[in-house]
Amino acid sequence: MNKKMIIYILAKMVGVEGLVLLLPAIVSLIYREKSGFCFLIVSAVLILIYFLLGRKVPKNKRIYAKDGLVIVGAAWILWSLFGAVPFYISGSIPNYLDAFFETVSGFTTTGSTILTDIEVLPMGMSFWRSLTHWIGGMGVLVFVMVLTSLDDDDSMHLMRAEVPGPEADKLVPKARYTARILYAMYFVLTAAEVIFLMFGGMNFFDALLHAFSTAGTGGFSNKNSSVAYYDSAYIDGVITVFMILFGVNFNLYFLLRLRNWKEALKNEELHAYLGIIAGSIAIISLNIVGMYGNILHAFRYASFQVASIITTTGFCTANYNLWPELSKTILLCLMIIGACAGSTGGGIKVSRLLIMLKSIKKQVKNMLHPKAITIVKVNGKRINESTMKGVYIYFICYIMITMVSVLLVSINNFDFATTFSSVLTTLNNVGPGISQIGPVENFYKFSALSKIVFCMDMLLGRLEIFPYLLLLSPELWRRRF
């Protein structure tokens, strides 16, 4: 491992966070809020750390695959630890663990909250809270790569460790340029949503915050009742469409940009993703039609919540805790499935679901025809054994982490639906769950131990487990590097 390079990149990342904190400081200045000084203080400290540790480039700039995993895992923890400080020292969230929970929830685009009255937050704090979603959606390290000179070919190890899904590929030869292309598309979609929301009557500040949260598929709102506050079919429709768009693999947008329509539109994962959404909306609409009077109203609320849950955004326009058990069960399944690989959404990803289903089909065929040679293909491409092995190991780790987390959280002695869904919603980066952590509830009532478990689950879910398994490996720390 290249220890000096790891420290150098982490220091550079901390410095970038210091610069980013100037944005909410400016917002606080515009609204004449004293809490803006908290951002400036933390920003100054982080920039100082950069000058002390991140100015001198090491002679050996090589980044190995395991280095990438360590850097990404440590970077997300550092950004969350420092990002929580303004909430804490300003008094907006007086308990540091709660502030850390809120910040981890922001950067991991989970959207779970401990705040009982969001609307009392200063404007600068609300802006920072939603901005964490926007940065975390594409990835804090991808964000840093856009702004800095980390353009070495080996920096692709950093992207592979951070971009969700079974595989992460370059769009262009240089990883830094790949990051810039991703963020360009990300920015354009975000800006488009801001404009559409303003056409629906939102002011610029609200539209910007909700676009940040939609883009990152996070779900933080500056309103206590989330998107339901606006009670607008138009706004519901706009956010629904953009949630679905941000749940699509961004590689497909790049193909569309190159006018390669055929390859983009024949994507199997895209078809499965849209098919799951359409089927879920249809079933839930029919299941809740009696509660909303007519099919159009039922469709409006069903489509919003299905898009919100499968993309792991977590916005709400209805209290789905009151819906029939069939509808709630479907939403619970969507929490697990999640969005597409290479999107800003969480969950196990539709691509992994496809690979697992096709692997089961392959195994059945092998049992029926032992001498037959069968292979697993997605989008016409053969899935190699290492990718399939990675999917199996990921799923096993996912099940084990869920079981251990449920066991630890059960110490709080809440009902099983609350305990189980609280772990699912944090591990899959969704936000709200069911029962006592439904769309109109939050996580403030949980113990400190449970909040620590949730923070770890949110980080594990966002970085898809392996970076933190490596960080927790005793062998890593026993080695001299």
N, C-alpha and C positions, 0 to 999 in steps of 0.2 A: 504493500500500500504506500502511496505517495502522501505522507503526512503533511508535508509543507504545502503541497498543492491543495489538499483538503482545507487546511486552515486559511490559505489565501482566498479560495473561492467562497468559503463561508463568511470571511471578513468582508469581501466584496458584496455579498448578498445582504449582509447587515447594513452596509453603507447605502445600498440602494433602498432598503426599507426606510432608512433615515431620510432620504430625499423624498420618498413617497409620502411620508408623514407631513411634509410641508403642504400637501394638497388639502387635507382636512384643517390644517392650521389656517390656510387662506380662507376656507369656508367660514371658520369661526371668526376670523377678522371681518369678513363681509357682514356677518350678522352680529358683530360686536359682542362676542362671547369671550369671557375670561378663560374658559377651558382651552382656548387656542394655545395658551402658553404651555400647557401640558404636552401638546404635540411638539412644540419647539424644543422643550427640554429633552424629551426622548430622542428627537431627531439629532440634536447636538451630540448626545452621548453616542449614538450609533455611528455618526459620521466620524467621531473621534476614534472609535474602535477600528473603523476602516483605515484611517490614516496610520494607526499604530501597527496593524496586522495585514492590511490588504494592498499596500502601495507597491511593495517589492515583489516582482514576479519570480517564482522559483526557477532555478536553472532547468530542473527536470519538470516539464509541463505535462508529462504523460498522465492520463487518467484511465485507470483500469475499470473493468465492469463493476467490481466490488466497491471501488472508490466512488463510482457514481451512485450506488445504492446508499452508501454511508453519507455522502454529501447531501443527497436529497432528503433522507430521513432526518438528519440533524438540522438541515435548513428549515424544514417545516416546523420543527419544535422551536428553534430560535426565533423565527418570525412570529410565532404565536406567543412566546414568552414576552418578547419586547412589544408586540402589538397590543398586548393586554394592558400594558403599563398606563397609557393615557386614560383608559376607562377607570383604572384604579386610583391614580393620583388626583384625578379631577373630581372623584366622589360619585361619578355617574354609576359605577358599580363598585360599592365600597369593599366588597370581599374579593381578594385577588384571585382565588380559585374560581369564583363565578366569572370574573373578568377573563380569565384564561379560557374557561369553558366557552364563553361567548365568542372569543377570538378564534379559537380552534374551530368552532362551529362555522365561523365566517370563512376562514381560509380554506377549510375542507369542503365548503359549499353545502354543509349539512342543513343549516337553518334552524336547528334546535336552539331554544333560548331559555334563559332563567329570568328574563325581565317580565315583570307583571304589568308594567305601564311603560310601553315603548315611547309613547308620544311626549313624555316629559324629558326625553334625552335632548341635550343641546343639538343644534343643527350640525355642527362639526362632528359630533360623536355619531350621529345618525349617518352622516356621509361616510365616515371611516368604517362604520359597521357594514354598510352595503358595499363599499369599495373592496373590502376583504374578499367578498364573494367574487367580484369581477376579476381580481388578481388571481385568486385561488382556482377559478374555473379552468383557465388554461394552464395554470401551474405557476407557482412562485419562481421556480428556477427557469422556466421558459420565459417568463417575464423579464428576469435578470439578463438572460441571454440576448433578448431583444435590445436592451439598453447598454450592454457592455461588449467587450471584445472577446468573449469566450467562444471563439469561432473555430477552434481546433477540431479536427475530425473526431478526436476521441470524446468530445463533448456530447456526441450522440449517445454515449452511455448515460448521460444525465437525463436526456429526453426519454430514453427507454425506461429509466427508473421512475419517471414521473407521469408520462402520458398513459392514461388508463387503457387497459385492454390486453389481449394475449400477445400482440405484437405492436411495435411502433416503428414506422419506416420514415425515411427521409423523403420529402417531397422534391428537394433539390440536393445537389451534392454536399453543401455545407449546412451543418446543423443550425448555425446562427441564422442563415437565410431561411431555413425551414421555419424556425421560430418566428421570424418576421412575417412570413407569408401567413402563418396561422393567426398571428395577432392582427394583421391587416383585415383578414376576413372577419375575425372576431369583433374588431372595432366597427366595421361597416354594418354588420348585423345589429350591434348594440345601438349605433346611431340611428339606424332605420326604426328600431323599436321606440326610441325616445320620440322621434317625430310622429309616429303613429299614435302613441299615447297622448301626446299634446293635442292632436286633432280630436281626441276623445274628451278633452276638457281638463286633463291633468296639468298642473303647473310644471314648469321646467324641472324644479328640484325633485318633486315626487316622481316625475317621469324618468329622470336620470337614475334615481335610487332603485326604482322597480326594474328598469332595464338592466342595471348592474346585477340585480338579484336573479333576473331571468336568464341573462347571458351566462352567469356562473352556475345556473340551475341550483341556486341556494335557497331562495325563498324569504330572506329578510325583508320586511316591510317597515316603513316608518309609521304605520297605523296599527293600532291594537287589534283591529278586526281584519287585518291583512287586506287583500284585494276586495273583500266583501264590503269594505268601507265605501267604495265608489258606486256599488250597486248599478253597474252599467254593463249591459250585454255587449256593447262595442268593446270596452276595455277588457272584459273577460275573453272575448274572441281574439283580440290582438295578442294578449299574453299567452293564450292557449296555443296559437299558431307559432309564436316565437319559442315557447318552451319546447315544442316538438322539433322545431328547426335546430335548436341548440343541443338536442339529444341525438342528432345525426352525426356520423363520423365526418370530421372536417376534411378528411382526404377527398370525400365526394364533392365538396364545394370546390376544391382545387381542380378536380377533374372537370367540373362544370365550367370553371373559369377558362380551362383549356379547350372548352367546347367538345369535350369527349363525353357526349351525352349518353351514348350507348353503354359504356363501361360503368358510368355513374349510376344510371337508372336500373341496370340489371343486377345490382348488388343484392345478394341474398339476405344479408343482415338487415338492409334497409327494408326489404319486403317483409321480413319477419317482424321487424319493429313496428312498421305501420299496420301490419295485420293484427298484431297483439293489441295495439291501440284501438283499432276499429272494432274488433270483437268485444273488447272490454267495455267500450262506450255503448255498444248496442245492448249488451246484456244488462249493464247497470241502468241504462235509460229505461228499459222495460221494467226493471225491478223496482225503480223508485218513482215511476210515473204517477202512482197513486198519491204520493206525498206532494207533488208539485202541480197537480191539476191537469196538465196536458203534456204531450210528448216533447214539444219544443222547449219548455222550461226544464224538463227532465234531461233532455239532451244537452242543454247549456251547462248545467251543473255537473253532469256526468263527464262530459268531454273535458271540462276544466280540471276536475279532480283526477281523472285518468292521466291526462298529460302532465299534471303536477307531480303525481306519484311515480309514474314510470320514468320520468326524466329526473327524478329525485329532487325536484325544485322545492316543493313543500308549501307553496302558496295555497290559500284556501278561500273559497267563496261560499262554502256550505259546511255545516257541522255534520260530516259524514259519520260521526259516532252514532247519530240517530237513524242512519240508513239500515235496511235489512241486513241480516248476517251474510247473505250471498254477496252483496255489494262490498261489504267490509272485507270479506275473505279475498275477493278479487283484488282489492287495493293492497292487501297484505302481500299477495303473490307478486304484484307489480313492484312492490318495494324491493323484493329480492331480485327480480329479473333486471331491473334498471334499464339504462339507455344503451346506445351503441358504443362500441370500442372507439377510442379516438375522439369522443365527444366530451362535453363538460359534465355529463351526468355520472351518477354513481351506480351502485348495484353490481351484480356479478357480470353483467353485460350480455346483450343478446347474442353476440358472437360466441361466447363461451357456451351459452345454452345450445346453440346450433351444433357446435363441435361435440358436446356431450351427447346430444340426441343422435347425431350421425355415428358417433362411436358405438352407441348402444345398438343401432341398426347394423353396423359392421360386425359386431360381436354375434348377433343373432344369425347373420348370414354365414359366419364362420362355423357356427354350430350346426347349421343345416347342410353346409357344403364345406367340409373340412379342408379340401384340396383347393378350393377357390381362392384366388388372390383378390382381396378387396382393400380399397384405400378410401380414406376420408377426404372429400373435396369440399371446399367452400369457395363460391364464386369461380368455379372451374379450376381452382388451384389446389394442388395436393397439400394437405396439412402434414408437416413433418412430425416425426415421433417426439422430438424435443418439445415442440409446441403443445402437442397433446398431453405429454407428461406434465408440462407446466400447468395445464388446465386442471388435470386430475389432482395434482398436489395443492393447487390453489383452493379447489373445492373442499378437499379434506381439511386444510387449515381453516377455511371459512367456517365449516361445521364445528370444529374443535373450539375456535375462538368464541363462536356463538354460545356454545354450551358452557364454557368457563365463565363468560360474561353474565349469562343468565343466572348462573349459580351465585356469583358475587353480588349481583344487583338484587337477588331475591332476599338478601339480608334485610332490605328495607321493609319486607313483608307487605308489599303491595299485591294486588291480585295478579294472576298469571298473565292476563292479556296486557296489563300495563308493563309488567316486567319483561315479557318476551318482546313486545313491540318496541319498547324503549331501546333494547339492544339492536333489534333489526333496523330501526330507523336511524340509529347513529352509525352502525357498522356499514349500512348502505348509503349513508349521507343523504337521507331523505328529509328529516326535520320532525314533523309531527308523526305520532303513532296512533294508537287507538286507546280507548278507555280513559284513564286519568292523564294521559299525555296526548289526547286527541287534538284536533285543529284549534280548539278554543282553550286549551290548557298549555302548560309548559313544564320545565324541568326543575323549577326552583325548590320543590319539595323533597328532592332526593338528597341523600347523605353525601358527605365529602368523598367517601370511598366510591360511591356509585358515579359521582361526577368525574372522578379520575378514570374510572373504567370507561365511561362514555367518551372522554377525551381521547383515550388510547384507541377505542374502537373507531372513532371518527378519523383519526390519523391512519390507522390500519386500513380502513375502508377506502380512503382517498388515494393512498399510495399502493393499494392492493397487496398489503401484508408483507411481502418479501423484504423491503428495505428495513423494516423494524425487526423482522426475525433475524436479519444479519446483525443489526445493532445490539440485539439481546443475546447474541451468541457469545458464550464465554471464550471460545477459541479465537474470536476476533481480537479480544482485548489481551489475550495471553501472548499473542504474536508481537514480535518487535517490528515496528515499521517506521 
